[in-house]
Amino acid sequence: GKDTVETGETMNFSVAFRNISETAFDSLKLKLVITDKNFVPKEILLPKKKPLAAGDSIVVSYDIDTKNLEGQNLLYLMVNPDDDQPEQYLFNNFLYKYFYVRSDKTNPWLDVTFDGVHILNRDIVSSKPHILVKLKDDSRFLALNDTAGLKIKVKYPGSPTVIREFKLGTDSARFTPSSLNNGENTATVDLYPNFLADGDYELMISGNDRSGNKAGELEYNVAFQVINKPMISNLLNYPNPFTSSTAFVFTLTGSQVPQNIRIQILTVTGKVIREITKEELGPIRIGRNITEYKWDGTDQFGNKLANGIYLYRVITNLNGQSLEQYKAQGDRTDQFFNRGYGKMYLMR
């Protein structure tokens, strides 16, 4: 086989042996010793081989696990060791072979999403988020299959602050080891915490691969806010004024997206000319939203509207209730609204 492999890669060693004596070996004893870079010998017991008639050959084959064999190794195979069977000459019964195991030096990396989104520091998130943690590694052979490589902690709000470490392999922290089958070495943790207290939290994650390489010099750290009460901020359109299309920007709090959320666009005289449904708006989540949907200045029938000022408002329904208004500190968006109606300018 080849004489250089990566850490964790199986190294196949095979050699043919021919009985050149005139006597048959009744069953063949084999001894395999691997001496690692620290000159520590490890003897591997190989099963005895079938009787070998004079002039016959056998192939001795063995798969070596290289996980703990980084660096230069010496392999020594002895056929019929310890004078197991009488032979005239023993000098042609052994084989030396060097092989090298390349060490794994690349760092793994972490990817963390809240409900499918990479959040910014101090973003608002759901009080019952699905936090997905992925630890990926370049090694194709050392599977990330051990929870010991990952530590996930959350700092809770309040005084004194409480830091809780999530025990991996529980219902609220499901660990899925890497399988290496799909050519990707990724372990995942699905976290389902319940953040019952409002306030500022912090998520801290450190990860190692199987060789002890860290995911980044510093641990992953992100602050986030939880507001349990379901509310919606003022809905702004961006850009405004707009020429070809405009998206809607708003923040939701709580743990559940409203079952119904729709945006009405009206003329200045109060006639509804377009209603945008929740399905049209695209994915909506707790926290900051910029809709994938962009309104292009057409009415319910697809007709282009005239340039000018239009009004809009949002209608929500969560378990039969409309959401109250959420206002962050320093929120000055009220100036753009009149009795709950916002103003937008269409200028083609």
C-alpha positions in Angstrom: 0.0 0.0 0.0 1.0 3.7 0.0 3.5 4.8 2.6 2.0 8.2 3.5 -1.5 8.6 4.9 -3.6 11.1 6.8 -4.3 10.8 10.5 -7.3 8.4 10.9 -7.0 7.0 7.4 -6.9 3.2 7.3 -3.5 2.0 6.0 -3.7 -1.3 4.3 -0.5 -3.5 4.6 -0.2 -6.6 2.6 2.7 -8.9 1.6 2.9 -12.2 -0.2 4.9 -15.0 1.5 6.1 -18.1 -0.3 7.3 -21.3 1.3 10.5 -22.0 -0.5 11.5 -24.8 1.8 10.9 -28.4 0.9 8.9 -28.9 4.0 5.3 -27.9 4.6 4.4 -25.5 7.4 1.5 -27.0 9.3 0.1 -23.6 10.3 1.9 -20.3 10.1 2.5 -18.0 13.0 2.8 -14.2 12.2 4.1 -11.4 14.3 3.5 -7.7 13.4 5.1 -4.9 15.4 4.6 -1.1 14.8 7.1 1.2 16.4 5.8 4.8 16.6 7.8 8.1 16.4 8.5 7.9 20.2 10.0 4.4 19.7 7.2 2.7 21.5 6.5 -0.7 20.0 3.0 -2.0 19.7 2.6 -5.7 18.9 -0.4 -6.7 16.8 -1.6 -10.3 17.1 -2.4 -11.8 13.8 -4.3 -15.0 13.5 -2.3 -18.1 12.5 -2.5 -18.9 8.8 -3.6 -22.1 7.1 -1.0 -24.9 6.5 1.4 -23.9 3.7 2.7 -26.7 1.5 6.2 -26.5 0.0 6.2 -24.0 -2.9 2.8 -22.5 -1.9 2.2 -18.8 -1.3 -0.2 -16.8 1.0 -0.9 -13.1 1.2 -0.7 -11.6 4.7 -3.0 -8.5 4.9 -3.9 -6.2 7.7 -5.7 -2.8 8.1 -3.8 -0.4 10.4 -5.7 2.2 12.3 -3.6 5.3 12.2 -5.5 7.5 14.7 -2.7 7.5 17.3 0.2 7.1 14.9 1.1 10.6 13.8 4.6 11.0 12.3 7.1 8.4 11.2 6.4 4.7 12.0 8.3 1.5 11.4 6.4 -1.7 10.6 8.1 -5.0 11.2 6.6 -8.3 10.1 8.1 -11.7 11.2 6.8 -14.9 9.6 7.3 -18.0 11.8 8.8 -16.0 14.7 10.4 -17.4 17.9 11.4 -20.6 15.9 7.8 -21.6 16.0 8.6 -24.2 13.4 12.0 -25.6 12.5 13.6 -23.9 9.6 17.1 -23.9 8.1 17.2 -20.1 7.5 15.2 -17.4 9.2 16.9 -14.3 7.7 14.4 -14.2 4.8 11.3 -14.3 7.0 11.0 -10.7 8.0 10.2 -7.4 6.5 10.7 -3.8 7.6 8.7 -0.9 6.1 8.5 2.8 7.1 5.2 4.7 6.8 4.3 8.2 7.6 1.1 9.5 9.1 0.4 13.2 8.3 -0.9 15.1 11.3 -4.2 17.0 11.2 -3.4 20.6 11.7 -6.4 22.4 10.2 -8.9 24.0 12.6 -12.5 23.1 12.5 -15.1 25.9 12.2 -18.4 26.7 13.8 -21.6 27.8 12.1 -24.5 29.0 14.4 -28.0 29.9 13.3 -31.1 31.0 15.3 -34.2 29.8 13.5 -32.2 29.4 10.3 -30.6 32.9 10.4 -27.1 34.2 11.3 -27.9 36.8 13.9 -26.1 40.0 14.7 -24.9 40.9 18.2 -27.9 41.9 20.5 -30.5 40.9 17.9 -33.9 40.0 19.3 -34.6 36.2 19.0 -37.5 34.0 19.8 -37.9 33.0 23.4 -38.1 29.4 22.1 -35.6 29.4 19.3 -34.2 26.5 17.4 -30.4 27.1 17.6 -28.5 25.0 15.2 -24.7 24.5 15.9 -22.6 22.9 13.2 -18.9 22.0 13.8 -17.2 21.2 10.5 -13.7 19.8 10.0 -11.5 19.2 6.9 -10.3 15.8 8.1 -11.9 13.1 6.0 -11.0 10.3 8.4 -11.4 11.6 12.0 -15.2 11.8 12.3 -16.6 14.4 14.7 -18.5 11.8 16.6 -17.8 12.7 20.2 -19.7 15.3 22.2 -16.5 16.0 24.2 -15.4 18.3 21.4 -18.2 20.8 21.9 -19.1 23.0 24.9 -22.2 25.1 24.7 -23.0 27.6 27.4 -25.6 30.4 27.9 -25.3 33.3 30.2 -28.8 34.3 31.5 -29.9 37.8 32.3 -30.4 39.0 35.9 -28.1 39.6 38.8 -26.1 37.6 39.7 -25.8 36.2 36.1 -26.2 32.5 35.7 -24.2 30.5 33.2 -25.7 27.2 32.2 -23.9 24.5 30.2 -26.1 22.4 27.9 -25.6 18.7 28.4 -25.4 17.3 24.8 -27.4 14.3 24.0 -30.6 15.4 25.8 -34.0 16.4 24.3 -33.1 20.1 24.5 -29.6 19.6 23.0 -29.7 16.8 20.4 -26.3 15.7 19.2 -25.9 14.2 15.7 -22.4 12.9 15.1 -20.7 13.2 11.7 -21.0 10.1 9.6 -18.3 10.9 6.9 -20.5 9.1 4.4 -21.6 12.1 2.4 -18.0 13.4 2.1 -18.6 16.0 4.8 -17.3 15.9 8.3 -19.9 17.9 10.2 -21.4 17.3 13.7 -24.6 19.1 14.6 -26.3 20.1 17.8 -30.0 21.1 17.7 -30.7 23.2 20.8 -34.3 23.9 21.8 -34.0 26.1 24.9 -36.9 28.0 26.6 -35.8 31.5 27.6 -38.5 32.4 30.1 -37.0 35.6 31.4 -36.8 38.8 29.3 -33.5 40.4 28.9 -30.0 40.1 27.5 -28.5 36.7 27.0 -25.1 35.4 25.7 -24.3 32.2 23.8 -20.8 30.9 24.2 -19.5 27.9 22.2 -16.1 26.3 22.0 -15.3 23.4 19.7 -12.3 21.1 19.0 -11.8 18.5 16.4 -10.6 15.0 17.2 -6.9 16.1 17.1 -7.6 18.9 19.6 -7.5 21.7 17.1 -9.7 24.6 18.2 -12.5 26.2 16.1 -10.9 29.7 16.1 -8.6 31.2 18.7 -11.5 32.6 20.7 -14.8 30.9 21.5 -17.8 31.8 19.5 -19.8 34.4 21.4 -23.0 36.3 20.5 -25.3 38.4 22.7 -29.1 38.3 22.0 -32.3 39.7 23.5 -35.5 37.9 24.4 -38.8 39.6 24.9 -41.5 37.0 25.7 -44.5 39.3 25.0 -45.6 39.0 21.3 -45.4 42.5 19.8 -44.6 44.1 16.4 -42.7 47.2 15.7 -43.6 49.9 13.3 -43.5 48.6 9.8 -41.3 50.7 7.5 -40.8 50.3 3.8 -37.3 50.4 2.3 -36.3 52.1 0.2 -38.7 55.0 0.5 -39.2 56.9 -1.8 -38.9 54.0 -4.3 -38.9 53.7 -8.1 -39.2 50.1 -9.0 -39.8 48.1 -5.8 -39.8 48.3 -2.0 -39.5 45.8 0.9 -40.9 45.9 4.4 -38.8 46.1 7.5 -40.1 45.2 11.0 -39.3 43.4 14.2 -41.4 40.7 16.0 -41.0 39.6 19.6 -42.3 36.6 21.5 -41.9 32.9 20.6 -44.4 32.4 17.8 -44.9 34.2 14.4 -48.5 35.4 14.1 -50.8 33.0 12.2 -51.9 35.9 10.1 -50.0 39.0 9.1 -50.9 41.1 6.1 -50.1 44.5 4.7 -52.7 46.7 3.1 -51.8 49.5 0.7 -54.3 52.3 0.3 -54.8 55.5 -1.6 -54.6 58.8 0.5 -58.4 58.7 0.4 -58.4 55.3 2.2 -59.3 52.9 -0.6 -57.4 49.5 -0.3 -55.8 48.9 -3.7 -53.5 46.0 -2.7 -53.4 43.5 0.0 -50.2 41.5 0.6 -50.8 38.1 2.3 -48.5 36.3 4.7 -47.8 33.7 2.1 -46.7 36.4 -0.4 -44.4 38.0 2.2 -42.2 34.9 2.4 -40.4 33.6 5.5 -41.0 35.6 8.7 -39.3 35.0 12.0 -39.1 36.4 15.5 -36.6 39.3 15.5 -35.6 41.6 12.6 -37.3 41.0 9.3 -36.7 42.4 5.8 -39.3 40.8 3.6 -38.1 38.8 0.6 -41.2 40.1 -1.0 -40.8 43.5 -2.8 -43.9 45.5 -3.7 -43.5 46.9 -7.3 -46.1 49.7 -7.2 -49.0 47.7 -8.8 -52.6 47.2 -7.6 -54.5 44.0 -6.9 -54.9 43.4 -10.7 -51.2 44.1 -11.6 -51.9 47.5 -13.0 -49.1 50.1 -12.5 -50.2 52.8 -10.1 -49.6 56.5 -10.7 -46.7 58.3 -9.0 -47.4 59.8 -5.6 -48.1 59.2 -1.9 -49.7 55.9 -0.7 -50.6 54.8 2.8 -50.0 51.3 4.3 -50.7 49.4 7.5 -50.1 46.0 8.9 -52.8 43.7 10.3 -51.8 40.8 12.6 -53.5 38.0 14.3 -51.9 35.7 16.9 -54.3 33.3 18.6 -57.2 35.7 17.9 -55.4 38.8 19.2 -53.7 41.6 17.2 -50.2 42.3 18.3 -49.4 45.3 20.5 -46.7 47.7 19.3 -43.1 47.1 20.2 -40.8 50.1 20.7 -37.1 49.7 21.2 -35.2 52.3 23.2 -34.6 55.3 21.0 -37.2 54.2 18.4 -38.2 57.4 16.6 -40.2 55.8 13.8 -43.6 57.1 15.1 -42.9 60.4 13.2 -43.5 58.5 10.0 -47.0 57.2 11.0 -50.4 58.8 11.5 -52.9 56.8 13.5 -51.1 53.5 12.6 -50.8 54.4 8.8 -47.4 54.8 7.2 -46.6 56.8 4.2 -44.7 55.7 1.1 -43.7 57.6 -2.0 -43.8 56.0 -5.5 -41.6 57.9 -7.9 -40.9 56.1 -11.1 
